[in-house]
Amino acid sequence: AARDGLGEALARLLMLSKRCPFPDVREKSEAILSGVQELGIRIPRPLGHGPSRFIPEKETIQVGKEDATMHTLFAESFATLGRLDNVTLVMVFHPQYLESFLKTQHYLLQMDGPLPLHYRHYIGIMAAARHQCSYLVNLHVNDFLHVGGDPKWLNGLENAPQKLQNLGELNKMLAHRPWLITKEHIEQLLKTEENSWSLAELIHAVVLLTHYHSLASFTFGCGISPEIDCEGGHTFRPPSISNYCICDITNGYHGVDEIHASPAGSIPVSSTESVCEVEALMEKMKQLQECRDEEEASQEEMATRFEREKRESMFVCSSEDEESAATRDVSRHFEDTSYGYKDFSRHGMHVPTFRVQDYSWEDHGYSLVNRLYPDVGQLLDEKFHIAYNLTYNTMAMHKDVDTSMLRRAIWNYIHCMFGIRYDDYDYGEINQLLDRSFKVYIKTVVCTPEKTTKRMYDSFWRQFEHSEKVHVNLLLVEARMQAELLYALRAITRYMT
């Protein structure tokens, strides 16, 4: 047992040796590990293959084979986090976005700000736990302890200070039903005697909560594998003859053969059929552009189309829509475990449409955040813009394609699911451009990310590159984060006025 414990401790070194962006460090670490194994100490092997369960390892960026831009990002990430984590290794498909993401996350977690460092990591744990994202919870448990956090808090939210417990209500509403947040919820947090939050602290907390809710969406949406030194990332069992054993299956890894068997997983599809899908999508984009040029729908018609799309979005649900019970290990970090996503117009409840011209990120949210937590508004704004405008002018095998119409449809569909409407957008375009399997994937990743499966990932845009699917996830992450922020910041603004 003691030897296995030492082996587990050395699993971190194993990860660092393979993932370190500096070749000399890689060589030294591997030499140390080789010596350790000669002493008869078992080193656990990774359960998965590569940073994602959805993307074959050979199709991800290999450490040591990255270009100069990626190498700089890897070096910065390694210096900041002490590791190259799996999220970074998948996000690096899009270096411009990754740079902005890392800069923002570093500022939120480590630079001067209203909240102490251990509070920041604990809030990250609370936020990730709402979606049962053990990947992020595990990372922040380690970071929380590293910055001097009290281990007793990790036994459950009831052991944390009352001030953090009071954040539980806002955390659950932001994660699952942000349209229910009112100025009264904000008032409750700001006026609670000795456990009250300041406005600046609350803004910091809200940004952290929305950051980790949306990062949980990315983690599940891209099938991010557990880190090798975390629970579920390694095993001491030897590989069986068929390359994997039962412990691999229970951890979501089903063997290298299955993962590489077909680009569409368990939904075989001919390349001709997939090419036709791409051609059909491009033809629809062309037709919509021509219709736009010829005539513009009236404001009344646009409003009707928004309401129709909002209503229809409620009936988009996955055939694999099972109740996923939160494990005790993660659920202890939040209260009210039965509270989850519910469509805003179900059960006779009606929530007024959030009109962007009345309260937008650009005109209202940005300045509020920047005023109370300097520089963060700027960092978030840059990240939103990069995700929304990011394009390589490609679609699958086609080049020189203007994808702005498709990107806007994805972004606005997510905001539509949250009841947010843009007066200048024709919501009729969404049904033309996003097919049912894609809508199922989007809604699952954004609203109930813990229910995302490889089948869902494989079943949309079957001829597209993995980097393009990761790009979709970046749009989902940022559109979701902005939607949550809009509801929270509008409530804070109403409280202040």
C-alpha positions as CSV (number, residue, x, y, z in Angstrom):
1,A,0.0,0.0,0.0
2,A,2.9,2.4,0.9
3,R,4.5,1.6,-2.4
4,D,1.3,2.2,-4.3
5,G,0.9,5.5,-2.4
6,L,4.4,6.5,-3.6
7,G,3.5,5.4,-7.1
8,E,0.4,7.6,-7.0
9,A,2.4,10.6,-5.8
10,L,4.8,9.9,-8.7
11,A,1.8,9.9,-11.2
12,R,2.0,13.7,-11.1
13,L,5.7,13.5,-12.2
14,L,4.7,11.0,-14.9
15,M,2.2,13.6,-16.2
16,L,4.7,16.4,-16.0
17,S,7.3,14.4,-17.8
18,K,5.0,13.7,-20.8
19,R,3.4,17.1,-20.8
20,C,6.1,19.6,-19.9
21,P,6.8,22.0,-22.8
22,F,10.5,22.0,-21.9
23,P,12.4,19.0,-23.5
24,D,15.2,19.0,-20.9
25,V,12.7,18.7,-18.0
26,R,10.9,15.9,-19.9
27,E,14.1,13.9,-20.2
28,K,15.1,14.4,-16.6
29,S,11.7,13.4,-15.3
30,E,11.6,10.3,-17.4
31,A,15.0,9.3,-16.2
32,I,13.8,9.6,-12.6
33,L,10.7,7.6,-13.3
34,S,12.7,4.9,-15.0
35,G,14.9,4.6,-11.8
36,V,11.9,4.5,-9.6
37,Q,10.4,1.6,-11.6
38,E,13.7,-0.3,-11.3
39,L,13.2,-0.2,-7.5
40,G,10.0,-2.1,-8.0
41,I,7.6,0.8,-7.3
42,R,4.6,0.6,-9.5
43,I,3.6,3.7,-11.4
44,P,-0.1,3.9,-12.3
45,R,-0.9,3.9,-16.0
46,P,-3.4,6.4,-17.5
47,L,-7.0,5.0,-17.9
48,G,-7.6,7.1,-21.0
49,H,-5.8,7.9,-24.2
50,G,-5.2,11.6,-24.7
51,P,-6.8,14.7,-23.3
52,S,-10.3,13.9,-24.6
53,R,-12.5,10.8,-24.7
54,F,-14.2,12.2,-27.9
55,I,-11.1,13.1,-29.9
56,P,-8.6,10.4,-30.9
57,E,-5.2,11.2,-29.3
58,K,-3.4,11.2,-32.6
59,E,-5.7,14.1,-33.8
60,T,-4.8,16.4,-30.8
61,I,-1.8,18.6,-30.6
62,Q,1.1,16.6,-29.3
63,V,3.4,18.2,-26.7
64,G,6.8,18.6,-28.3
65,K,5.3,18.9,-31.8
66,E,3.6,22.3,-31.3
67,D,4.4,25.4,-33.3
68,A,6.1,28.5,-31.8
69,T,2.8,30.2,-30.8
70,M,1.5,27.1,-29.1
71,H,4.8,26.5,-27.4
72,T,4.6,30.0,-25.8
73,L,1.1,29.3,-24.6
74,F,2.1,25.9,-23.2
75,A,5.0,27.5,-21.4
76,E,2.8,30.2,-19.9
77,S,0.1,27.7,-18.9
78,F,2.7,25.4,-17.3
79,A,4.3,28.2,-15.4
80,T,0.9,29.5,-14.1
81,L,-0.9,26.2,-13.3
82,G,2.2,24.0,-12.7
83,R,0.8,21.6,-15.3
84,L,-0.5,21.4,-18.9
85,D,-4.0,20.3,-18.2
86,N,-6.4,18.5,-20.6
87,V,-8.5,21.5,-21.1
88,T,-5.5,23.5,-22.4
89,L,-4.5,20.6,-24.7
90,V,-7.9,20.6,-26.3
91,M,-8.4,24.4,-26.4
92,V,-5.1,24.9,-28.1
93,F,-6.8,24.0,-31.4
94,H,-7.6,27.7,-31.2
95,P,-4.5,29.5,-29.8
96,Q,-6.0,33.0,-30.0
97,Y,-8.9,32.0,-27.8
98,L,-6.7,30.0,-25.4
99,E,-4.5,33.0,-24.8
100,S,-7.4,35.1,-23.8
101,F,-9.0,32.3,-21.7
102,L,-5.7,31.7,-19.8
103,K,-5.2,35.4,-19.2
104,T,-8.7,35.8,-17.8
105,Q,-8.6,32.8,-15.6
106,H,-5.2,33.7,-14.2
107,Y,-6.5,37.2,-13.4
108,L,-9.7,35.8,-11.7
109,L,-7.8,33.3,-9.6
110,Q,-4.4,34.8,-8.9
111,M,-4.2,38.5,-9.4
112,D,-5.3,41.3,-7.0
113,G,-9.0,41.3,-6.5
114,P,-11.8,41.7,-3.9
115,L,-11.8,38.0,-2.8
116,P,-9.0,36.0,-1.0
117,L,-7.4,33.2,-3.0
118,H,-8.9,30.3,-1.0
119,Y,-12.4,31.8,-1.5
120,R,-11.9,31.9,-5.2
121,H,-11.0,28.2,-5.5
122,Y,-13.8,27.3,-3.2
123,I,-16.3,29.2,-5.3
124,G,-14.9,27.3,-8.3
125,I,-15.6,24.0,-6.5
126,M,-19.1,25.1,-5.7
127,A,-19.8,26.1,-9.3
128,A,-18.3,23.0,-10.9
129,A,-20.1,20.8,-8.4
130,R,-23.5,22.0,-9.5
131,H,-22.9,20.1,-12.8
132,Q,-21.2,17.2,-11.1
133,C,-18.0,18.1,-12.9
134,S,-15.6,16.1,-10.8
135,Y,-12.8,17.0,-13.2
136,L,-12.9,20.7,-12.2
137,V,-13.8,20.0,-8.6
138,N,-10.6,17.8,-8.2
139,L,-8.4,20.5,-9.7
140,H,-9.7,23.2,-7.4
141,V,-9.6,21.0,-4.3
142,N,-5.9,20.7,-4.9
143,D,-5.5,24.4,-5.6
144,F,-7.7,25.3,-2.5
145,L,-5.5,23.3,-0.2
146,H,-2.3,24.7,-1.9
147,V,-3.3,28.3,-1.1
148,G,-4.0,27.5,2.5
149,G,-7.7,26.7,2.5
150,D,-9.2,24.9,5.5
151,P,-9.6,21.1,4.7
152,K,-12.7,21.0,6.9
153,W,-14.6,23.1,4.3
154,L,-14.1,20.2,1.8
155,N,-16.3,18.0,4.0
156,G,-19.4,19.8,2.8
157,L,-20.7,23.3,2.2
158,E,-22.2,23.4,5.7
159,N,-18.6,23.4,7.0
160,A,-17.7,26.6,5.0
161,P,-18.2,30.1,6.4
162,Q,-21.9,31.3,6.4
163,K,-20.9,34.0,3.8
164,L,-20.0,31.3,1.3
165,Q,-23.1,29.2,2.2
166,N,-25.2,32.3,1.5
167,L,-23.9,32.2,-2.1
168,G,-25.5,28.7,-2.6
169,E,-28.9,30.1,-3.8
170,L,-27.3,32.4,-6.4
171,N,-25.0,29.6,-7.5
172,K,-27.9,27.2,-8.2
173,M,-30.1,29.8,-10.0
174,L,-27.2,31.0,-12.2
175,A,-26.3,27.4,-13.1
176,H,-29.8,26.2,-13.9
177,R,-32.4,29.0,-14.1
178,P,-30.7,32.4,-14.3
179,W,-33.9,34.1,-15.5
180,L,-35.3,33.7,-11.9
181,I,-32.6,36.0,-10.3
182,T,-34.1,39.2,-8.9
183,K,-32.7,42.3,-7.1
184,E,-34.1,40.8,-3.9
185,H,-31.6,37.9,-4.2
186,I,-28.9,40.5,-4.6
187,E,-30.1,42.5,-1.6
188,Q,-30.1,39.4,0.6
189,L,-26.4,38.8,-0.1
190,L,-25.4,42.5,0.4
191,K,-27.4,43.2,3.5
192,T,-26.8,40.1,5.7
193,E,-25.3,41.7,8.8
194,E,-21.8,40.3,9.5
195,N,-21.9,37.8,6.6
196,S,-22.7,40.4,4.0
197,W,-20.9,40.7,0.6
198,S,-19.6,43.9,-0.8
199,L,-20.6,44.8,-4.3
200,A,-17.0,44.3,-5.5
201,E,-16.8,40.9,-3.9
202,L,-20.2,39.9,-5.3
203,I,-19.1,40.8,-8.9
204,H,-15.9,38.8,-8.4
205,A,-18.0,35.8,-7.1
206,V,-20.6,36.1,-10.0
207,V,-17.8,36.1,-12.6
208,L,-16.2,33.1,-11.0
209,L,-19.5,31.2,-10.8
210,T,-20.4,31.9,-14.5
211,H,-16.8,31.1,-15.5
212,Y,-16.9,27.6,-13.9
213,H,-20.5,26.8,-14.9
214,S,-19.5,27.4,-18.6
215,L,-16.2,25.7,-18.2
216,A,-18.1,22.6,-17.0
217,S,-20.0,22.8,-20.2
218,F,-16.7,22.8,-22.2
219,T,-15.3,19.9,-20.1
220,F,-18.3,17.7,-20.8
221,G,-18.9,19.0,-24.3
222,C,-15.4,18.0,-25.4
223,G,-15.2,14.8,-23.3
224,I,-12.2,16.0,-21.3
225,S,-10.4,13.0,-19.7
226,P,-9.5,13.1,-16.0
227,E,-6.0,14.2,-15.2
228,I,-3.7,11.3,-14.6
229,D,-3.0,12.3,-11.0
230,C,-6.7,12.7,-10.2
231,E,-9.3,10.2,-9.3
232,G,-10.5,8.3,-12.4
233,G,-7.3,9.2,-14.3
234,H,-5.1,6.2,-13.5
235,T,-5.1,2.6,-12.4
236,F,-2.6,0.1,-11.1
237,R,-4.3,-2.8,-12.9
238,P,-2.4,-4.1,-15.9
239,P,-4.1,-3.8,-19.3
240,S,-6.1,-7.0,-20.2
241,I,-5.5,-8.8,-23.4
242,S,-8.1,-6.8,-25.2
243,N,-6.4,-3.6,-24.3
244,Y,-8.8,-2.6,-21.5
245,C,-10.4,-3.9,-18.4
246,I,-13.6,-3.5,-16.5
247,C,-12.1,-0.6,-14.4
248,D,-11.6,1.3,-17.7
249,I,-15.2,0.9,-18.8
250,T,-16.6,2.2,-15.5
251,N,-14.4,5.3,-15.9
252,G,-15.9,6.1,-19.3
253,Y,-13.0,4.7,-21.3
254,H,-14.1,1.9,-23.7
255,G,-10.8,1.0,-25.4
256,V,-8.8,2.5,-28.1
257,D,-10.4,0.3,-30.8
258,E,-13.9,1.6,-30.1
259,I,-12.8,5.2,-30.0
260,H,-11.1,4.9,-33.4
261,A,-13.6,2.6,-35.0
262,S,-15.6,5.2,-36.8
263,P,-15.6,9.0,-36.9
264,A,-19.3,8.8,-36.0
265,G,-18.9,6.5,-33.1
266,S,-21.8,4.1,-33.0
267,I,-23.6,5.9,-35.8
268,P,-21.8,4.7,-39.0
269,V,-22.3,7.1,-41.9
270,S,-21.0,7.1,-45.4
271,S,-18.6,9.9,-46.4
272,T,-21.0,10.7,-49.3
273,E,-23.9,11.3,-46.9
274,S,-21.7,13.5,-44.7
275,V,-20.4,15.5,-47.6
276,C,-24.1,16.0,-48.7
277,E,-24.8,17.4,-45.2
278,V,-22.0,20.0,-45.5
279,E,-23.2,20.9,-49.1
280,A,-26.8,21.3,-47.9
281,L,-25.8,23.5,-45.0
282,M,-23.8,25.8,-47.3
283,E,-26.7,25.9,-49.8
284,K,-29.0,27.0,-47.0
285,M,-26.6,29.7,-45.9
286,K,-26.5,31.0,-49.5
287,Q,-30.3,31.0,-49.8
288,L,-30.8,32.8,-46.5
289,Q,-28.3,35.5,-47.6
290,E,-30.2,36.0,-50.8
291,C,-33.5,36.2,-48.9
292,R,-31.9,38.8,-46.6
293,D,-30.9,40.9,-49.6
294,E,-34.3,40.7,-51.2
295,E,-36.6,41.5,-48.2
296,E,-36.5,42.0,-44.5
297,A,-39.2,40.6,-42.1
298,S,-41.3,43.1,-40.1
299,Q,-40.6,43.6,-36.4
300,E,-43.9,41.8,-35.5
301,E,-42.9,38.8,-37.6
302,M,-39.4,38.8,-36.1
303,A,-40.9,38.8,-32.6
304,T,-43.3,36.0,-33.5
305,R,-40.3,33.9,-34.9
306,F,-38.4,34.4,-31.6
307,E,-41.4,33.2,-29.5
308,R,-41.8,30.2,-31.8
309,E,-38.1,29.3,-31.5
310,K,-38.1,29.8,-27.8
311,R,-41.2,27.6,-27.5
312,E,-39.7,24.9,-29.7
313,S,-36.4,24.9,-27.8
314,M,-38.3,23.5,-24.8
315,F,-39.1,20.4,-26.8
316,V,-35.5,19.7,-27.8
317,C,-34.4,17.0,-25.4
318,S,-32.0,14.1,-25.7
319,S,-33.3,10.6,-26.1
320,E,-30.5,9.7,-23.6
321,D,-32.0,12.2,-21.1
322,E,-31.6,10.2,-17.9
323,E,-31.6,11.7,-14.4
324,S,-27.9,11.7,-13.4
325,A,-27.6,11.5,-9.7
326,A,-24.8,13.6,-8.1
327,T,-22.2,11.5,-6.4
328,R,-21.8,12.2,-2.7
329,D,-18.2,13.2,-3.3
330,V,-19.3,16.2,-5.4
331,S,-22.8,16.9,-4.1
332,R,-21.5,17.8,-0.7
333,H,-20.2,21.0,-2.1
334,F,-23.7,22.4,-2.8
335,E,-27.2,22.4,-1.3
336,D,-30.6,21.3,-2.8
337,T,-29.2,18.5,-5.1
338,S,-32.7,18.0,-6.7
339,Y,-32.6,21.5,-8.2
340,G,-31.7,21.4,-11.9
341,Y,-32.5,22.9,-15.3
342,K,-36.1,23.6,-16.1
343,D,-37.4,25.3,-19.2
344,F,-38.6,28.8,-18.3
345,S,-42.1,28.5,-19.7
346,R,-42.9,25.0,-18.3
347,H,-45.7,24.4,-15.7
348,G,-47.6,27.5,-16.6
349,M,-44.7,29.8,-15.6
350,H,-44.1,32.8,-17.8
351,V,-40.8,34.7,-17.8
352,P,-40.8,38.1,-19.6
353,T,-38.4,38.1,-22.6
354,F,-35.0,39.7,-21.8
355,R,-34.6,42.3,-24.6
356,V,-31.0,43.0,-25.4
357,Q,-31.6,46.6,-26.4
358,D,-32.9,47.2,-22.8
359,Y,-29.8,45.6,-21.1
360,S,-26.8,44.5,-23.1
361,W,-23.3,43.4,-22.2
362,E,-21.8,46.1,-24.4
363,D,-23.8,49.0,-23.0
364,H,-24.5,48.0,-19.4
365,G,-22.8,44.8,-18.2
366,Y,-19.3,45.6,-19.3
367,S,-19.1,49.0,-17.6
368,L,-20.6,47.6,-14.3
369,V,-18.1,44.8,-14.1
370,N,-15.2,47.1,-15.0
371,R,-16.2,49.7,-12.5
372,L,-16.4,47.3,-9.5
373,Y,-13.7,44.8,-10.5
374,P,-11.2,46.8,-12.7
375,D,-9.8,45.2,-15.9
376,V,-12.1,42.1,-15.7
377,G,-14.8,43.7,-17.9
378,Q,-12.1,44.3,-20.5
379,L,-10.8,40.7,-20.3
380,L,-14.3,39.2,-20.6
381,D,-15.2,41.5,-23.4
382,E,-12.1,40.4,-25.4
383,K,-12.8,36.7,-24.7
384,F,-16.5,37.1,-25.9
385,H,-15.4,38.9,-29.0
386,I,-12.7,36.3,-29.9
387,A,-15.1,33.4,-29.5
388,Y,-17.9,35.1,-31.5
389,N,-15.7,36.4,-34.3
390,L,-13.2,33.5,-34.5
391,T,-13.1,32.1,-38.0
392,Y,-10.7,30.4,-40.4
393,N,-13.2,30.8,-43.3
394,T,-13.5,27.0,-43.6
395,M,-16.3,24.5,-43.3
396,A,-15.2,20.9,-43.3
397,M,-13.3,20.4,-46.6
398,H,-14.4,23.8,-48.0
399,K,-12.3,27.0,-47.9
400,D,-13.0,30.7,-48.3
401,V,-16.4,30.4,-46.6
402,D,-18.1,33.2,-44.7
403,T,-19.3,31.4,-41.5
404,S,-20.6,34.5,-39.7
405,M,-24.3,33.6,-40.3
406,L,-23.8,30.1,-38.8
407,R,-21.8,31.5,-35.8
408,R,-24.5,34.0,-35.1
409,A,-27.3,31.4,-35.3
410,I,-25.5,29.2,-32.7
411,W,-24.9,32.2,-30.3
412,N,-28.5,33.5,-30.7
413,Y,-30.0,30.0,-30.3
414,I,-28.3,29.7,-26.9
415,H,-29.5,33.1,-25.8
416,C,-33.0,32.2,-27.1
417,M,-33.0,29.2,-24.8
418,F,-32.3,31.6,-21.9
419,G,-35.1,33.9,-23.0
420,I,-32.8,36.6,-24.4
421,R,-33.9,38.3,-27.7
422,Y,-32.1,40.4,-30.2
423,D,-34.6,42.7,-32.1
424,D,-32.5,42.8,-35.2
425,Y,-32.2,39.0,-35.7
426,D,-34.5,36.8,-37.7
427,Y,-34.9,33.7,-35.6
428,G,-36.3,31.8,-38.6
429,E,-32.7,31.3,-39.6
430,I,-32.0,29.0,-36.7
431,N,-34.3,26.2,-37.9
432,Q,-32.7,26.5,-41.3
433,L,-29.1,26.2,-40.1
434,L,-29.2,24.0,-37.0
435,D,-30.6,20.5,-37.4
436,R,-32.2,18.5,-34.6
437,S,-29.1,16.5,-33.6
438,F,-27.1,19.7,-33.4
439,K,-29.8,21.4,-31.3
440,V,-29.8,18.4,-28.9
441,Y,-26.1,18.6,-28.5
442,I,-26.2,22.4,-27.9
443,K,-29.0,22.3,-25.4
444,T,-27.4,19.4,-23.5
445,V,-23.9,21.0,-23.3
446,V,-25.3,24.4,-22.2
447,C,-28.2,23.3,-19.9
448,T,-27.3,19.9,-18.5
449,P,-23.7,19.3,-19.6
450,E,-23.3,16.3,-17.3
451,K,-25.6,14.3,-19.6
452,T,-23.4,14.9,-22.8
453,T,-22.4,11.6,-24.5
454,K,-19.9,10.7,-27.2
455,R,-22.9,9.7,-29.4
456,M,-24.2,13.3,-29.2
457,Y,-20.8,14.7,-30.1
458,D,-20.4,12.3,-33.0
459,S,-23.9,12.8,-34.4
460,F,-23.7,16.4,-35.4
461,W,-21.6,17.9,-38.2
462,R,-20.2,14.4,-39.0
463,Q,-17.8,15.6,-41.8
464,F,-16.3,18.5,-39.8
465,E,-12.9,18.5,-38.2
466,H,-12.6,18.0,-34.4
467,S,-11.1,21.5,-34.2
468,E,-14.4,22.8,-35.7
469,K,-16.4,21.0,-33.0
470,V,-14.1,22.4,-30.3
471,H,-14.8,25.8,-31.9
472,V,-18.6,25.2,-31.5
473,N,-17.9,24.4,-27.8
474,L,-16.1,27.8,-27.4
475,L,-19.2,29.5,-28.8
476,L,-21.4,27.5,-26.4
477,V,-19.2,28.4,-23.4
478,E,-19.1,32.1,-24.0
479,A,-22.7,32.5,-25.1
480,R,-23.7,30.6,-21.9
481,M,-21.4,32.7,-19.7
482,Q,-22.7,36.0,-21.2
483,A,-26.3,34.9,-20.7
484,E,-25.8,34.1,-17.0
485,L,-23.9,37.3,-16.5
486,L,-26.6,39.4,-18.2
487,Y,-29.3,38.1,-15.7
488,A,-27.1,38.6,-12.7
489,L,-25.7,42.0,-13.7
490,R,-29.2,43.3,-14.5
491,A,-30.4,42.2,-11.0
492,I,-27.4,44.0,-9.5
493,T,-28.1,47.1,-11.5
494,R,-31.7,47.1,-10.4
495,Y,-30.6,46.8,-6.8
496,M,-28.2,49.7,-7.2
497,T,-30.9,52.0,-8.8
